[in-house]
Amino acid sequence: RGRFHGTSYKASNWILVGQTKGRGKKDIFNEYKLPKKDIWLYPLTKEFKSTLLS
C-alpha cells in the first residue's frame, strides 16, 4: 500500500473493492511504473450488491 490508508473513507462507510495494477497506459514493457491505488465505492442503495452482481 501507499502512504494513504483510506481512513476517512472507512469512517464514512465507503467500501474497499480492490486495487489498480499500477501500470499506466503507455508501459510497453509490462513494468509497473505507477503506484497501485485503492478503489473505493460508496453504495447509493441498500441493494447495491444484488444490483452489481446481476
PQR file with spaces between the fields and no chain letter, atoms N, CA, C, O and H, PARSE charges and radii, in Angstrom:
ATOM       1  N    ARG     1       0.820   -1.196    0.000 -0.4000 1.5000
ATOM       2  CA   ARG     1       0.000    0.000    0.000 -0.0000 2.0000
ATOM       3  C    ARG     1       0.853    1.245    0.000  0.5500 1.7000
ATOM       4  O    ARG     1       2.021    1.224    0.391 -0.5500 1.4000
ATOM       5  N    GLY     2       0.247    2.331   -0.447 -0.4000 1.5000
ATOM       6  CA   GLY     2       0.952    3.596   -0.482 -0.0000 2.0000
ATOM       7  C    GLY     2       0.969    4.278    0.871  0.5500 1.7000
ATOM       8  O    GLY     2       0.833    3.639    1.914 -0.5500 1.4000
ATOM       9  H    GLY     2      -0.701    2.348   -0.764  0.4000 1.0000
ATOM      10  N    ARG     3       1.135    5.565    0.828 -0.4000 1.5000
ATOM      11  CA   ARG     3       1.227    6.293    2.088 -0.0000 2.0000
ATOM      12  C    ARG     3      -0.130    6.638    2.682  0.5500 1.7000
ATOM      13  O    ARG     3      -0.208    7.051    3.838 -0.5500 1.4000
ATOM      14  H    ARG     3       1.245    6.084   -0.019  0.4000 1.0000
ATOM      15  N    PHE     4      -1.211    6.473    1.905 -0.4000 1.5000
ATOM      16  CA   PHE     4      -2.561    6.732    2.413 -0.0000 2.0000
ATOM      17  C    PHE     4      -3.259    5.410    2.682  0.5500 1.7000
ATOM      18  O    PHE     4      -3.100    4.453    1.924 -0.5500 1.4000
ATOM      19  H    PHE     4      -1.148    6.137    0.966  0.4000 1.0000
ATOM      20  N    HIS     5      -4.031    5.355    3.755 -0.4000 1.5000
ATOM      21  CA   HIS     5      -4.670    4.101    4.145 -0.0000 2.0000
ATOM      22  C    HIS     5      -6.186    4.135    4.042  0.5500 1.7000
ATOM      23  O    HIS     5      -6.839    3.154    4.398 -0.5500 1.4000
ATOM      24  H    HIS     5      -4.161    6.133    4.371  0.4000 1.0000
ATOM      25  N    GLY     6      -6.765    5.222    3.571 -0.4000 1.5000
ATOM      26  CA   GLY     6      -8.206    5.298    3.395 -0.0000 2.0000
ATOM      27  C    GLY     6      -8.992    5.452    4.679  0.5500 1.7000
ATOM      28  O    GLY     6     -10.158    5.060    4.737 -0.5500 1.4000
ATOM      29  H    GLY     6      -6.235    6.019    3.282  0.4000 1.0000
ATOM      30  N    THR     7      -8.387    6.010    5.700 -0.4000 1.5000
ATOM      31  CA   THR     7      -9.050    6.134    6.995 -0.0000 2.0000
ATOM      32  C    THR     7     -10.335    6.949    6.902  0.5500 1.7000
ATOM      33  O    THR     7     -11.338    6.583    7.515 -0.5500 1.4000
ATOM      34  H    THR     7      -7.440    6.328    5.652  0.4000 1.0000
ATOM      35  N    SER     8     -10.324    8.034    6.155 -0.4000 1.5000
ATOM      36  CA   SER     8     -11.528    8.862    6.014 -0.0000 2.0000
ATOM      37  C    SER     8     -12.623    8.123    5.265  0.5500 1.7000
ATOM      38  O    SER     8     -13.802    8.248    5.596 -0.5500 1.4000
ATOM      39  H    SER     8      -9.509    8.331    5.658  0.4000 1.0000
ATOM      40  N    TYR     9     -12.232    7.346    4.249 -0.4000 1.5000
ATOM      41  CA   TYR     9     -13.221    6.564    3.502 -0.0000 2.0000
ATOM      42  C    TYR     9     -13.853    5.498    4.392  0.5500 1.7000
ATOM      43  O    TYR     9     -15.070    5.311    4.374 -0.5500 1.4000
ATOM      44  H    TYR     9     -11.274    7.245    3.980  0.4000 1.0000
ATOM      45  N    LYS    10     -13.040    4.810    5.159 -0.4000 1.5000
ATOM      46  CA   LYS    10     -13.559    3.787    6.077 -0.0000 2.0000
ATOM      47  C    LYS    10     -14.524    4.401    7.081  0.5500 1.7000
ATOM      48  O    LYS    10     -15.576    3.826    7.363 -0.5500 1.4000
ATOM      49  H    LYS    10     -12.051    4.962    5.173  0.4000 1.0000
ATOM      50  N    ALA    11     -14.178    5.550    7.617 -0.4000 1.5000
ATOM      51  CA   ALA    11     -15.011    6.203    8.624 -0.0000 2.0000
ATOM      52  C    ALA    11     -16.355    6.651    8.062  0.5500 1.7000
ATOM      53  O    ALA    11     -17.330    6.753    8.806 -0.5500 1.4000
ATOM      54  H    ALA    11     -13.324    6.017    7.388  0.4000 1.0000
ATOM      55  N    SER    12     -16.418    6.920    6.757 -0.4000 1.5000
ATOM      56  CA   SER    12     -17.679    7.375    6.168 -0.0000 2.0000
ATOM      57  C    SER    12     -18.365    6.279    5.351  0.5500 1.7000
ATOM      58  O    SER    12     -19.129    6.570    4.431 -0.5500 1.4000
ATOM      59  H    SER    12     -15.625    6.837    6.154  0.4000 1.0000
ATOM      60  N    ASN    13     -18.089    5.015    5.694 -0.4000 1.5000
ATOM      61  CA   ASN    13     -18.789    3.838    5.153 -0.0000 2.0000
ATOM      62  C    ASN    13     -18.560    3.567    3.671  0.5500 1.7000
ATOM      63  O    ASN    13     -19.431    2.997    3.014 -0.5500 1.4000
ATOM      64  H    ASN    13     -17.469    4.778    6.442  0.4000 1.0000
ATOM      65  N    TRP    14     -17.425    3.956    3.136 -0.4000 1.5000
ATOM      66  CA   TRP    14     -17.064    3.555    1.780 -0.0000 2.0000
ATOM      67  C    TRP    14     -16.543    2.121    1.852  0.5500 1.7000
ATOM      68  O    TRP    14     -16.100    1.672    2.909 -0.5500 1.4000
ATOM      69  H    TRP    14     -16.718    4.419    3.670  0.4000 1.0000
ATOM      70  N    ILE    15     -16.596    1.406    0.735 -0.4000 1.5000
ATOM      71  CA   ILE    15     -16.191    0.001    0.708 -0.0000 2.0000
ATOM      72  C    ILE    15     -14.968   -0.149   -0.199  0.5500 1.7000
ATOM      73  O    ILE    15     -14.989    0.268   -1.356 -0.5500 1.4000
ATOM      74  H    ILE    15     -16.956    1.770   -0.124  0.4000 1.0000
ATOM      75  N    LEU    16     -13.919   -0.740    0.330 -0.4000 1.5000
ATOM      76  CA   LEU    16     -12.717   -1.017   -0.457 -0.0000 2.0000
ATOM      77  C    LEU    16     -12.983   -2.246   -1.319  0.5500 1.7000
ATOM      78  O    LEU    16     -13.253   -3.327   -0.796 -0.5500 1.4000
ATOM      79  H    LEU    16     -13.901   -1.079    1.270  0.4000 1.0000
ATOM      80  N    VAL    17     -12.906   -2.083   -2.655 -0.4000 1.5000
ATOM      81  CA   VAL    17     -13.234   -3.193   -3.553 -0.0000 2.0000
ATOM      82  C    VAL    17     -12.018   -3.764   -4.277  0.5500 1.7000
ATOM      83  O    VAL    17     -12.118   -4.825   -4.894 -0.5500 1.4000
ATOM      84  H    VAL    17     -12.686   -1.205   -3.080  0.4000 1.0000
ATOM      85  N    GLY    18     -10.882   -3.088   -4.216 -0.4000 1.5000
ATOM      86  CA   GLY    18      -9.703   -3.625   -4.883 -0.0000 2.0000
ATOM      87  C    GLY    18      -8.625   -2.579   -5.062  0.5500 1.7000
ATOM      88  O    GLY    18      -8.640   -1.518   -4.438 -0.5500 1.4000
ATOM      89  H    GLY    18     -10.801   -2.227   -3.715  0.4000 1.0000
ATOM      90  N    GLN    19      -7.680   -2.915   -5.942 -0.4000 1.5000
ATOM      91  CA   GLN    19      -6.564   -2.018   -6.246 -0.0000 2.0000
ATOM      92  C    GLN    19      -6.326   -1.983   -7.744  0.5500 1.7000
ATOM      93  O    GLN    19      -6.640   -2.933   -8.461 -0.5500 1.4000
ATOM      94  H    GLN    19      -7.668   -3.777   -6.449  0.4000 1.0000
ATOM      95  N    THR    20      -5.762   -0.863   -8.208 -0.4000 1.5000
ATOM      96  CA   THR    20      -5.340   -0.791   -9.599 -0.0000 2.0000
ATOM      97  C    THR    20      -4.077   -1.624   -9.761  0.5500 1.7000
ATOM      98  O    THR    20      -3.461   -2.025   -8.774 -0.5500 1.4000
ATOM      99  H    THR    20      -5.508   -0.091   -7.625  0.4000 1.0000
ATOM     100  N    LYS    21      -3.694   -1.881  -10.996 -0.4000 1.5000
ATOM     101  CA   LYS    21      -2.474   -2.651  -11.233 -0.0000 2.0000
ATOM     102  C    LYS    21      -1.226   -1.783  -11.155  0.5500 1.7000
ATOM     103  O    LYS    21      -0.119   -2.297  -10.993 -0.5500 1.4000
ATOM     104  H    LYS    21      -4.195   -1.555  -11.798  0.4000 1.0000
ATOM     105  N    GLY    22      -1.400   -0.474  -11.270 -0.4000 1.5000
ATOM     106  CA   GLY    22      -0.264    0.423  -11.148 -0.0000 2.0000
ATOM     107  C    GLY    22       0.607    0.486  -12.385  0.5500 1.7000
ATOM     108  O    GLY    22       1.779    0.852  -12.299 -0.5500 1.4000
ATOM     109  H    GLY    22      -2.300   -0.057  -11.402  0.4000 1.0000
ATOM     110  N    ARG    23       0.055    0.135  -13.528 -0.4000 1.5000
ATOM     111  CA   ARG    23       0.857    0.082  -14.739 -0.0000 2.0000
ATOM     112  C    ARG    23       0.999    1.404  -15.450  0.5500 1.7000
ATOM     113  O    ARG    23       2.117    1.844  -15.718 -0.5500 1.4000
ATOM     114  H    ARG    23      -0.897   -0.162  -13.598  0.4000 1.0000
ATOM     115  N    GLY    24      -0.083    2.034  -15.755 -0.4000 1.5000
ATOM     116  CA   GLY    24      -0.057    3.211  -16.602 -0.0000 2.0000
ATOM     117  C    GLY    24      -0.353    2.799  -18.032  0.5500 1.7000
ATOM     118  O    GLY    24      -0.156    1.641  -18.398 -0.5500 1.4000
ATOM     119  H    GLY    24      -0.991    1.676  -15.538  0.4000 1.0000
ATOM     120  N    LYS    25      -0.820    3.728  -18.835 -0.4000 1.5000
ATOM     121  CA   LYS    25      -1.264    3.415  -20.194 -0.0000 2.0000
ATOM     122  C    LYS    25      -0.131    3.065  -21.147  0.5500 1.7000
ATOM     123  O    LYS    25      -0.279    2.145  -21.951 -0.5500 1.4000
ATOM     124  H    LYS    25      -0.980    4.669  -18.537  0.4000 1.0000
ATOM     125  N    LYS    26       0.967    3.748  -21.086 -0.4000 1.5000
ATOM     126  CA   LYS    26       1.982    3.641  -22.127 -0.0000 2.0000
ATOM     127  C    LYS    26       3.162    2.761  -21.752  0.5500 1.7000
ATOM     128  O    LYS    26       4.240    2.894  -22.332 -0.5500 1.4000
ATOM     129  H    LYS    26       1.088    4.496  -20.433  0.4000 1.0000
ATOM     130  N    ASP    27       2.978    1.878  -20.803 -0.4000 1.5000
ATOM     131  CA   ASP    27       4.065    0.992  -20.404 -0.0000 2.0000
ATOM     132  C    ASP    27       4.113   -0.192  -21.367  0.5500 1.7000
ATOM     133  O    ASP    27       3.332   -1.134  -21.237 -0.5500 1.4000
ATOM     134  H    ASP    27       2.103    1.770  -20.332  0.4000 1.0000
ATOM     135  N    ILE    28       5.015   -0.143  -22.315 -0.4000 1.5000
ATOM     136  CA   ILE    28       5.075   -1.196  -23.338 -0.0000 2.0000
ATOM     137  C    ILE    28       5.914   -2.388  -22.892  0.5500 1.7000
ATOM     138  O    ILE    28       5.953   -3.408  -23.582 -0.5500 1.4000
ATOM     139  H    ILE    28       5.650    0.622  -22.421  0.4000 1.0000
ATOM     140  N    PHE    29       6.572   -2.274  -21.766 -0.4000 1.5000
ATOM     141  CA   PHE    29       7.427   -3.359  -21.294 -0.0000 2.0000
ATOM     142  C    PHE    29       6.784   -4.169  -20.170  0.5500 1.7000
ATOM     143  O    PHE    29       7.441   -5.012  -19.559 -0.5500 1.4000
ATOM     144  H    PHE    29       6.540   -1.446  -21.206  0.4000 1.0000
ATOM     145  N    ASN    30       5.495   -3.917  -19.895 -0.4000 1.5000
ATOM     146  CA   ASN    30       4.765   -4.596  -18.819 -0.0000 2.0000
ATOM     147  C    ASN    30       5.418   -4.406  -17.458  0.5500 1.7000
ATOM     148  O    ASN    30       5.349   -5.294  -16.607 -0.5500 1.4000
ATOM     149  H    ASN    30       4.961   -3.232  -20.392  0.4000 1.0000
ATOM     150  N    GLU    31       6.036   -3.283  -17.250 -0.4000 1.5000
ATOM     151  CA   GLU    31       6.644   -2.979  -15.962 -0.0000 2.0000
ATOM     152  C    GLU    31       5.710   -2.072  -15.170  0.5500 1.7000
ATOM     153  O    GLU    31       5.048   -1.201  -15.735 -0.5500 1.4000
ATOM     154  H    GLU    31       6.091   -2.563  -17.941  0.4000 1.0000
ATOM     155  N    TYR    32       5.665   -2.282  -13.874 -0.4000 1.5000
ATOM     156  CA   TYR    32       4.797   -1.496  -13.012 -0.0000 2.0000
ATOM     157  C    TYR    32       5.500   -0.203  -12.628  0.5500 1.7000
ATOM     158  O    TYR    32       6.313   -0.184  -11.703 -0.5500 1.4000
ATOM     159  H    TYR    32       6.203   -2.989  -13.415  0.4000 1.0000
ATOM     160  N    LYS    33       5.190    0.868  -13.329 -0.4000 1.5000
ATOM     161  CA   LYS    33       5.857    2.148  -13.114 -0.0000 2.0000
ATOM     162  C    LYS    33       5.115    3.029  -12.112  0.5500 1.7000
ATOM     163  O    LYS    33       5.743    3.736  -11.324 -0.5500 1.4000
ATOM     164  H    LYS    33       4.530    0.853  -14.080  0.4000 1.0000
ATOM     165  N    LEU    34       3.794    2.990  -12.137 -0.4000 1.5000
ATOM     166  CA   LEU    34       3.000    3.866  -11.278 -0.0000 2.0000
ATOM     167  C    LEU    34       2.605    3.140  -10.000  0.5500 1.7000
ATOM     168  O    LEU    34       2.517    1.912   -9.996 -0.5500 1.4000
ATOM     169  H    LEU    34       3.283    2.416  -12.777  0.4000 1.0000
ATOM     170  N    PRO    35       2.366    3.869   -8.919 -0.5600 1.5000
ATOM     171  CA   PRO    35       1.965    3.205   -7.669  0.2800 2.0000
ATOM     172  C    PRO    35       0.565    2.614   -7.784  0.5500 1.7000
ATOM     173  O    PRO    35      -0.276    3.129   -8.521 -0.5500 1.4000
ATOM     174  N    LYS    36       0.323    1.543   -7.060 -0.4000 1.5000
ATOM     175  CA   LYS    36      -1.012    0.957   -7.002 -0.0000 2.0000
ATOM     176  C    LYS    36      -1.895    1.861   -6.158  0.5500 1.7000
ATOM     177  O    LYS    36      -1.447    2.447   -5.172 -0.5500 1.4000
ATOM     178  H    LYS    36       1.005    1.125   -6.461  0.4000 1.0000
ATOM     179  N    LYS    37      -3.165    1.966   -6.565 -0.4000 1.5000
ATOM     180  CA   LYS    37      -4.108    2.814   -5.835 -0.0000 2.0000
ATOM     181  C    LYS    37      -5.311    1.991   -5.426  0.5500 1.7000
ATOM     182  O    LYS    37      -5.730    1.087   -6.149 -0.5500 1.4000
ATOM     183  H    LYS    37      -3.529    1.491   -7.366  0.4000 1.0000
ATOM     184  N    ASP    38      -5.863    2.302   -4.272 -0.4000 1.5000
ATOM     185  CA   ASP    38      -7.058    1.616   -3.795 -0.0000 2.0000
ATOM     186  C    ASP    38      -8.281    2.126   -4.542  0.5500 1.7000
ATOM     187  O    ASP    38      -8.336    3.291   -4.936 -0.5500 1.4000
ATOM     188  H    ASP    38      -5.523    3.037   -3.685  0.4000 1.0000
ATOM     189  N    ILE    39      -9.268    1.242   -4.738 -0.4000 1.5000
ATOM     190  CA   ILE    39     -10.531    1.603   -5.372 -0.0000 2.0000
ATOM     191  C    ILE    39     -11.624    1.502   -4.313  0.5500 1.7000
ATOM     192  O    ILE    39     -11.859    0.435   -3.746 -0.5500 1.4000
ATOM     193  H    ILE    39      -9.223    0.296   -4.419  0.4000 1.0000
ATOM     194  N    TRP    40     -12.282    2.618   -4.056 -0.4000 1.5000
ATOM     195  CA   TRP    40     -13.334    2.701   -3.039 -0.0000 2.0000
ATOM     196  C    TRP    40     -14.662    2.998   -3.711  0.5500 1.7000
ATOM     197  O    TRP    40     -14.717    3.790   -4.653 -0.5500 1.4000
ATOM     198  H    TRP    40     -12.091    3.485   -4.516  0.4000 1.0000
ATOM     199  N    LEU    41     -15.746    2.366   -3.234 -0.4000 1.5000
ATOM     200  CA   LEU    41     -17.097    2.624   -3.728 -0.0000 2.0000
ATOM     201  C    LEU    41     -17.990    3.032   -2.570  0.5500 1.7000
ATOM     202  O    LEU    41     -17.816    2.579   -1.439 -0.5500 1.4000
ATOM     203  H    LEU    41     -15.702    1.723   -2.470  0.4000 1.0000
ATOM     204  N    TYR    42     -18.944    3.891   -2.872 -0.4000 1.5000
ATOM     205  CA   TYR    42     -19.926    4.282   -1.869 -0.0000 2.0000
ATOM     206  C    TYR    42     -21.293    3.801   -2.335  0.5500 1.7000
ATOM     207  O    TYR    42     -21.767    4.238   -3.384 -0.5500 1.4000
ATOM     208  H    TYR    42     -19.086    4.259   -3.791  0.4000 1.0000
ATOM     209  N    PRO    43     -21.940    2.910   -1.581 -0.5600 1.5000
ATOM     210  CA   PRO    43     -23.242    2.381   -2.000  0.2800 2.0000
ATOM     211  C    PRO    43     -24.339    3.445   -1.901  0.5500 1.7000
ATOM     212  O    PRO    43     -24.506    4.089   -0.865 -0.5500 1.4000
ATOM     213  N    LEU    44     -25.078    3.616   -2.994 -0.4000 1.5000
ATOM     214  CA   LEU    44     -26.162    4.594   -3.010 -0.0000 2.0000
ATOM     215  C    LEU    44     -27.510    3.970   -2.674  0.5500 1.7000
ATOM     216  O    LEU    44     -28.455    4.679   -2.329 -0.5500 1.4000
ATOM     217  H    LEU    44     -24.942    3.093   -3.836  0.4000 1.0000
ATOM     218  N    THR    45     -27.603    2.637   -2.773 -0.4000 1.5000
ATOM     219  CA   THR    45     -28.839    1.939   -2.413 -0.0000 2.0000
ATOM     220  C    THR    45     -28.503    0.792   -1.471  0.5500 1.7000
ATOM     221  O    THR    45     -27.356    0.350   -1.395 -0.5500 1.4000
ATOM     222  H    THR    45     -26.835    2.061   -3.053  0.4000 1.0000
ATOM     223  N    LYS    46     -29.513    0.317   -0.757 -0.4000 1.5000
ATOM     224  CA   LYS    46     -29.293   -0.789    0.168 -0.0000 2.0000
ATOM     225  C    LYS    46     -29.057   -2.102   -0.569  0.5500 1.7000
ATOM     226  O    LYS    46     -28.399   -2.999   -0.043 -0.5500 1.4000
ATOM     227  H    LYS    46     -30.444    0.676   -0.818  0.4000 1.0000
ATOM     228  N    GLU    47     -29.591   -2.220   -1.786 -0.4000 1.5000
ATOM     229  CA   GLU    47     -29.458   -3.458   -2.564 -0.0000 2.0000
ATOM     230  C    GLU    47     -28.283   -3.389   -3.540  0.5500 1.7000
ATOM     231  O    GLU    47     -28.339   -3.997   -4.609 -0.5500 1.4000
ATOM     232  H    GLU    47     -30.126   -1.491   -2.213  0.4000 1.0000
ATOM     233  N    PHE    48     -27.244   -2.675   -3.198 -0.4000 1.5000
ATOM     234  CA   PHE    48     -26.151   -2.463   -4.145 -0.0000 2.0000
ATOM     235  C    PHE    48     -25.471   -3.761   -4.564  0.5500 1.7000
ATOM     236  O    PHE    48     -25.054   -3.885   -5.716 -0.5500 1.4000
ATOM     237  H    PHE    48     -27.199   -2.181   -2.329  0.4000 1.0000
ATOM     238  N    LYS    49     -25.347   -4.728   -3.665 -0.4000 1.5000
ATOM     239  CA   LYS    49     -24.670   -5.982   -4.015 -0.0000 2.0000
ATOM     240  C    LYS    49     -25.442   -6.753   -5.070  0.5500 1.7000
ATOM     241  O    LYS    49     -24.851   -7.241   -6.033 -0.5500 1.4000
ATOM     242  H    LYS    49     -25.686   -4.628   -2.729  0.4000 1.0000
ATOM     243  N    SER    50     -26.752   -6.870   -4.905 -0.4000 1.5000
ATOM     244  CA   SER    50     -27.544   -7.606   -5.892 -0.0000 2.0000
ATOM     245  C    SER    50     -27.581   -6.867   -7.225  0.5500 1.7000
ATOM     246  O    SER    50     -27.620   -7.501   -8.280 -0.5500 1.4000
ATOM     247  H    SER    50     -27.232   -6.473   -4.122  0.4000 1.0000
ATOM     248  N    THR    51     -27.568   -5.544   -7.193 -0.4000 1.5000
ATOM     249  CA   THR    51     -27.549   -4.762   -8.430 -0.0000 2.0000
ATOM     250  C    THR    51     -26.237   -4.961   -9.174  0.5500 1.7000
ATOM     251  O    THR    51     -26.237   -5.120  -10.395 -0.5500 1.4000
ATOM     252  H    THR    51     -27.536   -5.029   -6.336  0.4000 1.0000
ATOM     253  N    LEU    52     -25.132   -4.953   -8.462 -0.4000 1.5000
ATOM     254  CA   LEU    52     -23.830   -5.131   -9.103 -0.0000 2.0000
ATOM     255  C    LEU    52     -23.632   -6.550   -9.620  0.5500 1.7000
ATOM     256  O    LEU    52     -22.973   -6.750  -10.640 -0.5500 1.4000
ATOM     257  H    LEU    52     -25.133   -4.824   -7.470  0.4000 1.0000
ATOM     258  N    LEU    53     -24.192   -7.532   -8.932 -0.4000 1.5000
ATOM     259  CA   LEU    53     -23.992   -8.926   -9.323 -0.0000 2.0000
ATOM     260  C    LEU    53     -24.960   -9.396  -10.399  0.5500 1.7000
ATOM     261  O    LEU    53     -24.770  -10.476  -10.958 -0.5500 1.4000
ATOM     262  H    LEU    53     -24.727   -7.370   -8.103  0.4000 1.0000
ATOM     263  N    SER    54     -25.995   -8.614  -10.706 -0.4000 1.5000
ATOM     264  CA   SER    54     -26.963   -9.056  -11.719 -0.0000 2.0000
ATOM     265  C    SER    54     -26.555   -8.657  -13.115  0.5500 1.7000
ATOM     266  O    SER    54     -27.265   -8.957  -14.075 -0.5500 1.4000
ATOM     267  H    SER    54     -26.150   -7.737  -10.252  0.4000 1.0000
